[in-house]
Amino acid sequence: MRAQLRTLFKGIAAFLLLFMPPLIFEKYTFYLYLTLSADYFLNSGRRFWFDICWFVGAGALSAFIVGRRM
């Protein structure tokens, strides 16, 4: 039972690590779009590279967190 809870906790942590920062960045750029800010165009171009770099880095880190036994 304890091992299952630990595995569940690791899975949730890996999921949050992988998807939360790009989601927050997306919400922020959408806010800039709605407020007609000129910074929207600067950040919308960086969003692509942020997402790619984050998914690669967080995917590797998630593999270390979860390990081979999931």
N, C-alpha and C positions, 0 to 999 in steps of 0.2 A: 504494500500500500504506500509506504513512504517513497519507494523508488518511482512509483507511478506519479506521485505528486511532484517529485523533483523533475521528472521528465516533462510533465505538463507545464511546470513553471519555466523550465528552459525553453520549451516551445513557444510559450506566450512571450517571453523576453525576446527571443529571436524574431518573432513576428512584429513586435512593436519596434524593435531596432531597425527592421527592414523597411517598414511602411510609414511610420509616423513622421520623420523629417521631410520626405517628399510631399506628404499630404499637407503639412504645415506650410511648406514653401508654396504649394499650389494655392492654398487659401490666401496667403499673403499677396501673391501676384494678382489673384482675382480681386482682392480688396483694392489694390492699386488701380486695376482696370475700372472698377466701379466708381472710384473717386476721380477718375480722369487725370491721374498723376503721370507726369512725364517719365518717372522712374519705372513705370510699367514696362516700357519698351526695353530698357536696360536689363531689367530682371527677367523678362520673358525669354530673352535670348540665352541667358545663363541657366535657365531652368533645365534645358535639355542636358547640358553638361553636368549640372548638379545631380540630376536623376541618374545618369549613367554612372558617374563616379560613386554616388551613394549606394546604388544597387550592387556594384561590384565589391566595394569595401564592406558593406553590411552583409552581403551574402557570404563572404569569406569569414567574417567575424561570427556570423550565425552558425556556420559550420563548426567553428571552434567551440562555441557555447553549447550547442546541442550534441556534438560529437557524432560518432558512427551509430550509436544505439538509440534510435528513436522509433 
